[in-house]
Amino acid sequence: MEIQQLVVAVIISSLIAIRAYKRKSLDGSGAIVGFLVMSGHIAIGYTFGALILVFFFTSSKLTKVGEDKKRSIDAEFKEGGQRNWIQVLANSGIAMVLLVVLGILSGWQDKCLDSKESSLITCLIGGVIGHYSCCNGDTWSSEIGMLSNGQPRLITTFKPVRKGTNGAVTTTGLLAAAAAGSVVGLTFVISGYFTTKCSSDVALKQLLVIPLAATAGLCGSVIDSLLGATMQYSGFCTVRNKVVAKPGPTVKRISGLSILDNNAVNLVSILLTTLLTAIACLYIF
Protein backbone atom coordinates (compact mmCIF):
# COMPACT_ATOMS: atom_id res chain seq x y z
CA MET A 1 0.00 0.00 0.00
CA GLU A 2 1.56 3.30 -1.09
CA ILE A 3 1.47 6.38 1.15
CA GLN A 4 0.25 8.43 -1.78
CA GLN A 5 -2.74 6.12 -2.28
CA LEU A 6 -3.54 6.27 1.44
CA VAL A 7 -3.50 10.07 1.39
CA VAL A 8 -5.78 10.11 -1.67
CA ALA A 9 -8.12 7.67 0.10
CA VAL A 10 -8.35 9.85 3.22
CA ILE A 11 -8.96 13.07 1.27
CA ILE A 12 -11.64 11.61 -1.02
CA SER A 13 -13.40 9.75 1.80
CA SER A 14 -13.45 12.74 4.14
CA LEU A 15 -14.93 15.00 1.45
CA ILE A 16 -17.62 12.46 0.59
CA ALA A 17 -18.47 11.72 4.24
CA ILE A 18 -18.85 15.42 5.04
CA ARG A 19 -20.99 15.97 1.95
CA ALA A 20 -23.15 12.95 2.75
CA TYR A 21 -23.68 14.17 6.32
CA LYS A 22 -24.70 17.64 5.17
CA ARG A 23 -27.12 16.18 2.64
CA LYS A 24 -28.54 13.77 5.24
CA SER A 25 -27.55 10.64 3.34
CA LEU A 26 -25.66 9.60 6.50
CA ASP A 27 -26.13 10.58 10.13
CA GLY A 28 -23.13 11.40 12.33
CA SER A 29 -22.24 7.80 13.18
CA GLY A 30 -22.79 6.69 9.59
CA ALA A 31 -20.49 9.44 8.30
CA ILE A 32 -17.66 8.40 10.63
CA VAL A 33 -17.91 4.69 9.83
CA GLY A 34 -18.48 5.48 6.17
CA PHE A 35 -15.27 7.52 6.11
CA LEU A 36 -13.29 4.63 7.63
CA VAL A 37 -14.75 1.99 5.31
CA MET A 38 -14.41 4.15 2.20
CA SER A 39 -10.81 5.00 3.07
CA GLY A 40 -10.03 1.33 3.51
CA HIS A 41 -11.52 0.38 0.15
CA ILE A 42 -9.66 3.07 -1.80
CA ALA A 43 -6.38 2.47 0.04
CA ILE A 44 -6.48 -1.26 -0.71
CA GLY A 45 -7.30 -0.77 -4.40
CA TYR A 46 -8.72 1.98 -6.60
CA THR A 47 -10.98 -0.56 -8.29
CA PHE A 48 -12.61 -1.46 -4.97
CA GLY A 49 -12.88 2.20 -4.11
CA ALA A 50 -14.79 2.65 -7.37
CA LEU A 51 -17.20 -0.17 -6.43
CA ILE A 52 -18.15 1.29 -3.06
CA LEU A 53 -18.43 4.79 -4.51
CA VAL A 54 -20.73 3.75 -7.35
CA PHE A 55 -22.91 1.89 -4.85
CA PHE A 56 -23.00 4.82 -2.44
CA PHE A 57 -23.71 7.54 -5.00
CA THR A 58 -26.34 5.66 -7.01
CA SER A 59 -28.18 4.40 -3.93
CA SER A 60 -28.09 7.84 -2.27
CA LYS A 61 -29.47 9.51 -5.39
CA LEU A 62 -32.26 6.95 -5.78
CA THR A 63 -33.22 7.23 -2.12
CA LYS A 64 -33.99 10.91 -2.66
CA VAL A 65 -36.09 10.35 -5.78
CA GLY A 66 -39.85 10.54 -5.10
CA GLU A 67 -39.42 11.28 -1.38
CA ASP A 68 -43.02 12.51 -0.99
CA LYS A 69 -44.44 9.25 -2.32
CA LYS A 70 -42.03 7.17 -0.23
CA ARG A 71 -42.92 9.16 2.89
CA SER A 72 -46.57 8.18 2.44
CA ILE A 73 -45.65 4.48 2.10
CA ASP A 74 -42.64 3.85 4.34
CA ALA A 75 -43.36 3.91 8.08
CA GLU A 76 -39.64 4.29 8.82
CA PHE A 77 -38.97 6.95 6.19
CA LYS A 78 -36.05 9.30 6.90
CA GLU A 79 -35.33 12.39 4.84
CA GLY A 80 -32.34 11.76 2.60
CA GLY A 81 -32.03 8.21 3.90
CA GLN A 82 -29.85 9.13 6.92
CA ARG A 83 -28.15 5.74 7.19
CA ASN A 84 -26.45 5.09 10.54
CA TRP A 85 -23.27 3.17 11.36
CA ILE A 86 -25.12 -0.15 11.65
CA GLN A 87 -26.57 0.22 8.16
CA VAL A 88 -23.19 1.27 6.77
CA LEU A 89 -21.48 -1.77 8.27
CA ALA A 90 -24.30 -4.09 7.15
CA ASN A 91 -23.68 -2.91 3.59
CA SER A 92 -19.88 -2.84 3.64
CA GLY A 93 -18.51 -4.85 6.58
CA ILE A 94 -18.19 -8.20 4.82
CA ALA A 95 -16.47 -6.59 1.82
CA MET A 96 -14.05 -4.78 4.14
CA VAL A 97 -13.00 -8.06 5.76
CA LEU A 98 -12.52 -9.71 2.35
CA LEU A 99 -10.46 -6.77 1.12
CA VAL A 100 -8.11 -6.81 4.09
CA VAL A 101 -7.39 -10.50 3.45
CA LEU A 102 -7.09 -9.80 -0.29
CA GLY A 103 -4.67 -6.93 0.31
CA ILE A 104 -2.40 -9.10 2.44
CA LEU A 105 -2.39 -11.94 -0.11
CA SER A 106 -1.94 -9.73 -3.18
CA GLY A 107 0.66 -7.38 -1.73
CA TRP A 108 -1.88 -4.51 -1.85
CA GLN A 109 -2.00 -4.63 -5.65
CA ASP A 110 -5.09 -4.70 -7.89
CA LYS A 111 -5.47 -8.12 -9.50
CA CYS A 112 -7.49 -9.59 -12.36
CA LEU A 113 -9.91 -12.45 -11.93
CA ASP A 114 -7.75 -15.43 -12.88
CA SER A 115 -8.13 -18.69 -10.97
CA LYS A 116 -5.09 -20.16 -12.76
CA GLU A 117 -2.91 -17.55 -11.07
CA SER A 118 -4.67 -17.74 -7.69
CA SER A 119 -8.00 -19.39 -6.95
CA LEU A 120 -8.19 -17.77 -3.48
CA ILE A 121 -7.60 -14.23 -4.75
CA THR A 122 -10.15 -14.84 -7.52
CA CYS A 123 -12.69 -15.98 -4.90
CA LEU A 124 -12.05 -12.93 -2.74
CA ILE A 125 -12.41 -10.48 -5.64
CA GLY A 126 -15.54 -12.30 -6.82
CA GLY A 127 -16.96 -12.10 -3.33
CA VAL A 128 -16.49 -8.32 -3.23
CA ILE A 129 -18.17 -7.97 -6.65
CA GLY A 130 -21.07 -10.14 -5.48
CA HIS A 131 -21.28 -8.13 -2.26
CA TYR A 132 -21.78 -4.77 -3.97
CA SER A 133 -23.94 -6.21 -6.73
CA CYS A 134 -26.26 -7.47 -4.01
CA CYS A 135 -26.21 -4.18 -2.09
CA ASN A 136 -26.84 -2.12 -5.19
CA GLY A 137 -29.46 -4.54 -6.49
CA ASP A 138 -31.40 -4.52 -3.24
CA THR A 139 -31.35 -0.72 -3.02
CA TRP A 140 -32.32 -0.09 -6.63
CA SER A 141 -35.04 -2.73 -6.42
CA SER A 142 -36.54 -1.21 -3.27
CA GLU A 143 -36.27 2.45 -4.26
CA ILE A 144 -37.45 2.06 -7.86
CA GLY A 145 -39.96 -0.68 -7.06
CA MET A 146 -41.64 1.54 -4.47
CA LEU A 147 -42.25 4.18 -7.12
CA SER A 148 -43.47 1.66 -9.68
CA ASN A 149 -47.11 1.59 -10.71
CA GLY A 150 -46.96 -2.20 -10.82
CA GLN A 151 -48.81 -4.30 -8.26
CA PRO A 152 -46.38 -5.66 -5.63
CA ARG A 153 -46.70 -9.39 -4.99
CA LEU A 154 -45.36 -11.41 -2.09
CA ILE A 155 -42.50 -13.47 -3.48
CA THR A 156 -43.51 -16.64 -1.60
CA THR A 157 -47.16 -16.75 -2.67
CA PHE A 158 -47.38 -14.20 -5.53
CA LYS A 159 -50.46 -12.75 -3.85
CA PRO A 160 -50.98 -8.98 -4.24
CA VAL A 161 -49.85 -7.02 -1.16
CA ARG A 162 -49.49 -3.39 -0.16
CA LYS A 163 -46.43 -1.39 -1.14
CA GLY A 164 -43.81 -1.43 1.58
CA THR A 165 -44.47 -5.05 2.53
CA ASN A 166 -41.26 -6.95 3.26
CA GLY A 167 -40.74 -9.61 0.61
CA ALA A 168 -42.93 -7.90 -1.99
CA VAL A 169 -41.56 -7.72 -5.54
CA THR A 170 -42.47 -6.04 -8.80
CA THR A 171 -41.21 -6.70 -12.32
CA THR A 172 -39.78 -3.21 -12.40
CA GLY A 173 -37.96 -3.78 -9.12
CA LEU A 174 -36.42 -7.06 -10.26
CA LEU A 175 -35.23 -5.51 -13.53
CA ALA A 176 -33.76 -2.63 -11.52
CA ALA A 177 -31.84 -5.13 -9.36
CA ALA A 178 -30.25 -6.73 -12.43
CA ALA A 179 -29.42 -3.29 -13.87
CA ALA A 180 -27.85 -2.25 -10.58
CA GLY A 181 -25.65 -5.34 -10.56
CA SER A 182 -24.54 -4.74 -14.14
CA VAL A 183 -23.48 -1.19 -13.20
CA VAL A 184 -21.23 -2.66 -10.49
CA GLY A 185 -19.79 -5.13 -12.98
CA LEU A 186 -19.21 -2.43 -15.58
CA THR A 187 -17.47 -0.29 -12.95
CA PHE A 188 -15.14 -3.16 -12.09
CA VAL A 189 -14.27 -3.77 -15.74
CA ILE A 190 -13.65 -0.11 -16.60
CA SER A 191 -11.64 0.72 -13.48
CA GLY A 192 -9.71 -2.54 -13.77
CA TYR A 193 -8.65 -1.57 -17.28
CA PHE A 194 -6.65 1.32 -15.77
CA THR A 195 -5.42 -0.34 -12.57
CA THR A 196 -4.49 -3.92 -13.50
CA LYS A 197 -2.19 -5.59 -16.00
CA CYS A 198 -3.40 -8.91 -17.38
CA SER A 199 -2.66 -11.00 -20.43
CA SER A 200 -4.95 -10.26 -23.39
CA ASP A 201 -7.04 -13.42 -22.99
CA VAL A 202 -7.52 -12.87 -19.23
CA ALA A 203 -8.33 -9.19 -19.80
CA LEU A 204 -10.99 -10.09 -22.38
CA LYS A 205 -12.52 -12.61 -20.00
CA GLN A 206 -13.05 -9.86 -17.41
CA LEU A 207 -16.03 -8.70 -19.50
CA LEU A 208 -17.94 -11.70 -18.12
CA VAL A 209 -18.06 -9.82 -14.82
CA ILE A 210 -20.89 -7.68 -16.20
CA PRO A 211 -23.47 -10.48 -16.72
CA LEU A 212 -22.20 -12.20 -13.55
CA ALA A 213 -22.74 -9.03 -11.51
CA ALA A 214 -26.18 -8.52 -13.07
CA THR A 215 -27.11 -12.05 -12.00
CA ALA A 216 -25.71 -11.41 -8.52
CA GLY A 217 -27.76 -8.22 -8.23
CA LEU A 218 -30.95 -10.07 -9.16
CA CYS A 219 -30.07 -13.06 -6.99
CA GLY A 220 -29.32 -10.85 -3.99
CA SER A 221 -32.63 -9.03 -4.36
CA VAL A 222 -34.55 -12.33 -4.58
CA ILE A 223 -32.79 -13.74 -1.49
CA ASP A 224 -33.50 -10.51 0.38
CA SER A 225 -37.18 -10.72 -0.61
CA LEU A 226 -37.46 -14.38 0.42
CA LEU A 227 -35.98 -13.60 3.83
CA GLY A 228 -38.18 -10.52 4.14
CA ALA A 229 -41.33 -12.48 3.36
CA THR A 230 -40.58 -15.25 5.86
CA MET A 231 -38.24 -14.00 8.59
CA GLN A 232 -39.28 -10.35 8.79
CA TYR A 233 -42.66 -9.23 10.12
CA SER A 234 -45.00 -7.08 8.01
CA GLY A 235 -48.35 -5.80 9.17
CA PHE A 236 -50.80 -3.04 8.28
CA CYS A 237 -51.41 -0.41 10.94
CA THR A 238 -54.99 0.86 10.73
CA VAL A 239 -54.10 4.02 12.68
CA ARG A 240 -51.06 5.10 10.68
CA ASN A 241 -52.49 3.59 7.47
CA LYS A 242 -49.06 2.18 6.62
CA VAL A 243 -47.22 -1.12 6.52
CA VAL A 244 -45.11 -1.53 9.67
CA ALA A 245 -42.43 -3.98 10.78
CA LYS A 246 -43.63 -4.63 14.33
CA PRO A 247 -46.86 -6.22 15.64
CA GLY A 248 -49.26 -4.21 17.78
CA PRO A 249 -52.90 -3.88 18.87
CA THR A 250 -53.80 -1.83 15.79
CA VAL A 251 -51.70 -3.91 13.38
CA LYS A 252 -53.06 -6.67 11.13
CA ARG A 253 -50.40 -9.19 10.13
CA ILE A 254 -49.58 -9.50 6.42
CA SER A 255 -46.64 -11.90 6.39
CA GLY A 256 -43.43 -13.02 8.04
CA LEU A 257 -42.18 -13.70 11.55
CA SER A 258 -40.36 -11.31 13.89
CA ILE A 259 -37.02 -13.12 13.63
CA LEU A 260 -34.84 -10.74 11.63
CA ASP A 261 -34.92 -6.96 11.27
CA ASN A 262 -34.08 -5.16 8.04
CA ASN A 263 -30.35 -4.88 8.78
CA ALA A 264 -30.12 -8.60 9.57
CA VAL A 265 -31.98 -9.50 6.37
CA ASN A 266 -29.58 -7.34 4.36
CA LEU A 267 -26.57 -8.90 6.06
CA VAL A 268 -27.69 -12.49 5.42
CA SER A 269 -28.60 -11.83 1.78
CA ILE A 270 -25.25 -10.10 1.21
CA LEU A 271 -23.37 -12.97 2.84
CA LEU A 272 -25.11 -15.60 0.71
CA THR A 273 -24.71 -13.64 -2.54
CA THR A 274 -21.05 -12.97 -1.74
CA LEU A 275 -20.44 -16.68 -1.21
CA LEU A 276 -22.31 -17.76 -4.35
CA THR A 277 -20.53 -15.20 -6.55
CA ALA A 278 -17.13 -16.17 -5.15
CA ILE A 279 -17.78 -19.83 -6.02
CA ALA A 280 -19.08 -18.90 -9.49
CA CYS A 281 -15.86 -16.99 -10.21
CA LEU A 282 -13.83 -20.14 -9.69
CA TYR A 283 -15.63 -21.82 -12.59
CA ILE A 284 -15.87 -18.77 -14.86
CA PHE A 285 -12.41 -17.21 -14.58
C-alpha positions as CSV (number, residue, x, y, z in Angstrom):
1,M,0.0,0.0,0.0
2,E,1.6,3.3,-1.1
3,I,1.5,6.4,1.2
4,Q,0.2,8.4,-1.8
5,Q,-2.7,6.1,-2.3
6,L,-3.5,6.3,1.4
7,V,-3.5,10.1,1.4
8,V,-5.8,10.1,-1.7
9,A,-8.1,7.7,0.1
10,V,-8.4,9.9,3.2
11,I,-9.0,13.1,1.3
12,I,-11.6,11.6,-1.0
13,S,-13.4,9.7,1.8
14,S,-13.5,12.7,4.1
15,L,-14.9,15.0,1.5
16,I,-17.6,12.5,0.6
17,A,-18.5,11.7,4.2
18,I,-18.9,15.4,5.0
19,R,-21.0,16.0,2.0
20,A,-23.2,12.9,2.8
21,Y,-23.7,14.2,6.3
22,K,-24.7,17.6,5.2
23,R,-27.1,16.2,2.6
24,K,-28.5,13.8,5.2
25,S,-27.5,10.6,3.3
26,L,-25.7,9.6,6.5
27,D,-26.1,10.6,10.1
28,G,-23.1,11.4,12.3
29,S,-22.2,7.8,13.2
30,G,-22.8,6.7,9.6
31,A,-20.5,9.4,8.3
32,I,-17.7,8.4,10.6
33,V,-17.9,4.7,9.8
34,G,-18.5,5.5,6.2
35,F,-15.3,7.5,6.1
36,L,-13.3,4.6,7.6
37,V,-14.8,2.0,5.3
38,M,-14.4,4.2,2.2
39,S,-10.8,5.0,3.1
40,G,-10.0,1.3,3.5
41,H,-11.5,0.4,0.1
42,I,-9.7,3.1,-1.8
43,A,-6.4,2.5,0.0
44,I,-6.5,-1.3,-0.7
45,G,-7.3,-0.8,-4.4
46,Y,-8.7,2.0,-6.6
47,T,-11.0,-0.6,-8.3
48,F,-12.6,-1.5,-5.0
49,G,-12.9,2.2,-4.1
50,A,-14.8,2.6,-7.4
51,L,-17.2,-0.2,-6.4
52,I,-18.2,1.3,-3.1
53,L,-18.4,4.8,-4.5
54,V,-20.7,3.8,-7.4
55,F,-22.9,1.9,-4.9
56,F,-23.0,4.8,-2.4
57,F,-23.7,7.5,-5.0
58,T,-26.3,5.7,-7.0
59,S,-28.2,4.4,-3.9
60,S,-28.1,7.8,-2.3
61,K,-29.5,9.5,-5.4
62,L,-32.3,6.9,-5.8
63,T,-33.2,7.2,-2.1
64,K,-34.0,10.9,-2.7
65,V,-36.1,10.3,-5.8
66,G,-39.8,10.5,-5.1
67,E,-39.4,11.3,-1.4
68,D,-43.0,12.5,-1.0
69,K,-44.4,9.2,-2.3
70,K,-42.0,7.2,-0.2
71,R,-42.9,9.2,2.9
72,S,-46.6,8.2,2.4
73,I,-45.6,4.5,2.1
74,D,-42.6,3.9,4.3
75,A,-43.4,3.9,8.1
76,E,-39.6,4.3,8.8
77,F,-39.0,7.0,6.2
78,K,-36.1,9.3,6.9
79,E,-35.3,12.4,4.8
80,G,-32.3,11.8,2.6
81,G,-32.0,8.2,3.9
82,Q,-29.8,9.1,6.9
83,R,-28.1,5.7,7.2
84,N,-26.5,5.1,10.5
85,W,-23.3,3.2,11.4
86,I,-25.1,-0.1,11.6
87,Q,-26.6,0.2,8.2
88,V,-23.2,1.3,6.8
89,L,-21.5,-1.8,8.3
90,A,-24.3,-4.1,7.1
91,N,-23.7,-2.9,3.6
92,S,-19.9,-2.8,3.6
93,G,-18.5,-4.8,6.6
94,I,-18.2,-8.2,4.8
95,A,-16.5,-6.6,1.8
96,M,-14.0,-4.8,4.1
97,V,-13.0,-8.1,5.8
98,L,-12.5,-9.7,2.3
99,L,-10.5,-6.8,1.1
100,V,-8.1,-6.8,4.1
101,V,-7.4,-10.5,3.5
102,L,-7.1,-9.8,-0.3
103,G,-4.7,-6.9,0.3
104,I,-2.4,-9.1,2.4
105,L,-2.4,-11.9,-0.1
106,S,-1.9,-9.7,-3.2
107,G,0.7,-7.4,-1.7
108,W,-1.9,-4.5,-1.8
109,Q,-2.0,-4.6,-5.6
110,D,-5.1,-4.7,-7.9
111,K,-5.5,-8.1,-9.5
112,C,-7.5,-9.6,-12.4
113,L,-9.9,-12.5,-11.9
114,D,-7.7,-15.4,-12.9
115,S,-8.1,-18.7,-11.0
116,K,-5.1,-20.2,-12.8
117,E,-2.9,-17.5,-11.1
118,S,-4.7,-17.7,-7.7
119,S,-8.0,-19.4,-6.9
120,L,-8.2,-17.8,-3.5
121,I,-7.6,-14.2,-4.8
122,T,-10.1,-14.8,-7.5
123,C,-12.7,-16.0,-4.9
124,L,-12.1,-12.9,-2.7
125,I,-12.4,-10.5,-5.6
126,G,-15.5,-12.3,-6.8
127,G,-17.0,-12.1,-3.3
128,V,-16.5,-8.3,-3.2
129,I,-18.2,-8.0,-6.6
130,G,-21.1,-10.1,-5.5
131,H,-21.3,-8.1,-2.3
132,Y,-21.8,-4.8,-4.0
133,S,-23.9,-6.2,-6.7
134,C,-26.3,-7.5,-4.0
135,C,-26.2,-4.2,-2.1
136,N,-26.8,-2.1,-5.2
137,G,-29.5,-4.5,-6.5
138,D,-31.4,-4.5,-3.2
139,T,-31.3,-0.7,-3.0
140,W,-32.3,-0.1,-6.6
141,S,-35.0,-2.7,-6.4
142,S,-36.5,-1.2,-3.3
143,E,-36.3,2.4,-4.3
144,I,-37.5,2.1,-7.9
145,G,-40.0,-0.7,-7.1
146,M,-41.6,1.5,-4.5
147,L,-42.2,4.2,-7.1
148,S,-43.5,1.7,-9.7
149,N,-47.1,1.6,-10.7
150,G,-47.0,-2.2,-10.8
151,Q,-48.8,-4.3,-8.3
152,P,-46.4,-5.7,-5.6
153,R,-46.7,-9.4,-5.0
154,L,-45.4,-11.4,-2.1
155,I,-42.5,-13.5,-3.5
156,T,-43.5,-16.6,-1.6
157,T,-47.2,-16.7,-2.7
158,F,-47.4,-14.2,-5.5
159,K,-50.5,-12.8,-3.8
160,P,-51.0,-9.0,-4.2
161,V,-49.8,-7.0,-1.2
162,R,-49.5,-3.4,-0.2
163,K,-46.4,-1.4,-1.1
164,G,-43.8,-1.4,1.6
165,T,-44.5,-5.1,2.5
166,N,-41.3,-7.0,3.3
167,G,-40.7,-9.6,0.6
168,A,-42.9,-7.9,-2.0
169,V,-41.6,-7.7,-5.5
170,T,-42.5,-6.0,-8.8
171,T,-41.2,-6.7,-12.3
172,T,-39.8,-3.2,-12.4
173,G,-38.0,-3.8,-9.1
174,L,-36.4,-7.1,-10.3
175,L,-35.2,-5.5,-13.5
176,A,-33.8,-2.6,-11.5
177,A,-31.8,-5.1,-9.4
178,A,-30.3,-6.7,-12.4
179,A,-29.4,-3.3,-13.9
180,A,-27.8,-2.3,-10.6
181,G,-25.6,-5.3,-10.6
182,S,-24.5,-4.7,-14.1
183,V,-23.5,-1.2,-13.2
184,V,-21.2,-2.7,-10.5
185,G,-19.8,-5.1,-13.0
186,L,-19.2,-2.4,-15.6
187,T,-17.5,-0.3,-13.0
188,F,-15.1,-3.2,-12.1
189,V,-14.3,-3.8,-15.7
190,I,-13.7,-0.1,-16.6
191,S,-11.6,0.7,-13.5
192,G,-9.7,-2.5,-13.8
193,Y,-8.6,-1.6,-17.3
194,F,-6.7,1.3,-15.8
195,T,-5.4,-0.3,-12.6
196,T,-4.5,-3.9,-13.5
197,K,-2.2,-5.6,-16.0
198,C,-3.4,-8.9,-17.4
199,S,-2.7,-11.0,-20.4
200,S,-4.9,-10.3,-23.4
201,D,-7.0,-13.4,-23.0
202,V,-7.5,-12.9,-19.2
203,A,-8.3,-9.2,-19.8
204,L,-11.0,-10.1,-22.4
205,K,-12.5,-12.6,-20.0
206,Q,-13.1,-9.9,-17.4
207,L,-16.0,-8.7,-19.5
208,L,-17.9,-11.7,-18.1
209,V,-18.1,-9.8,-14.8
210,I,-20.9,-7.7,-16.2
211,P,-23.5,-10.5,-16.7
212,L,-22.2,-12.2,-13.6
213,A,-22.7,-9.0,-11.5
214,A,-26.2,-8.5,-13.1
215,T,-27.1,-12.1,-12.0
216,A,-25.7,-11.4,-8.5
217,G,-27.8,-8.2,-8.2
218,L,-30.9,-10.1,-9.2
219,C,-30.1,-13.1,-7.0
220,G,-29.3,-10.9,-4.0
221,S,-32.6,-9.0,-4.4
222,V,-34.5,-12.3,-4.6
223,I,-32.8,-13.7,-1.5
224,D,-33.5,-10.5,0.4
225,S,-37.2,-10.7,-0.6
226,L,-37.5,-14.4,0.4
227,L,-36.0,-13.6,3.8
228,G,-38.2,-10.5,4.1
229,A,-41.3,-12.5,3.4
230,T,-40.6,-15.3,5.9
231,M,-38.2,-14.0,8.6
232,Q,-39.3,-10.3,8.8
233,Y,-42.7,-9.2,10.1
234,S,-45.0,-7.1,8.0
235,G,-48.3,-5.8,9.2
236,F,-50.8,-3.0,8.3
237,C,-51.4,-0.4,10.9
238,T,-55.0,0.9,10.7
239,V,-54.1,4.0,12.7
240,R,-51.1,5.1,10.7
241,N,-52.5,3.6,7.5
242,K,-49.1,2.2,6.6
243,V,-47.2,-1.1,6.5
244,V,-45.1,-1.5,9.7
245,A,-42.4,-4.0,10.8
246,K,-43.6,-4.6,14.3
247,P,-46.9,-6.2,15.6
248,G,-49.3,-4.2,17.8
249,P,-52.9,-3.9,18.9
250,T,-53.8,-1.8,15.8
251,V,-51.7,-3.9,13.4
252,K,-53.1,-6.7,11.1
253,R,-50.4,-9.2,10.1
254,I,-49.6,-9.5,6.4
255,S,-46.6,-11.9,6.4
256,G,-43.4,-13.0,8.0
257,L,-42.2,-13.7,11.5
258,S,-40.4,-11.3,13.9
259,I,-37.0,-13.1,13.6
260,L,-34.8,-10.7,11.6
261,D,-34.9,-7.0,11.3
262,N,-34.1,-5.2,8.0
263,N,-30.4,-4.9,8.8
264,A,-30.1,-8.6,9.6
265,V,-32.0,-9.5,6.4
266,N,-29.6,-7.3,4.4
267,L,-26.6,-8.9,6.1
268,V,-27.7,-12.5,5.4
269,S,-28.6,-11.8,1.8
270,I,-25.3,-10.1,1.2
271,L,-23.4,-13.0,2.8
272,L,-25.1,-15.6,0.7
273,T,-24.7,-13.6,-2.5
274,T,-21.1,-13.0,-1.7
275,L,-20.4,-16.7,-1.2
276,L,-22.3,-17.8,-4.4
277,T,-20.5,-15.2,-6.5
278,A,-17.1,-16.2,-5.1
279,I,-17.8,-19.8,-6.0
280,A,-19.1,-18.9,-9.5
281,C,-15.9,-17.0,-10.2
282,L,-13.8,-20.1,-9.7
283,Y,-15.6,-21.8,-12.6
284,I,-15.9,-18.8,-14.9
285,F,-12.4,-17.2,-14.6
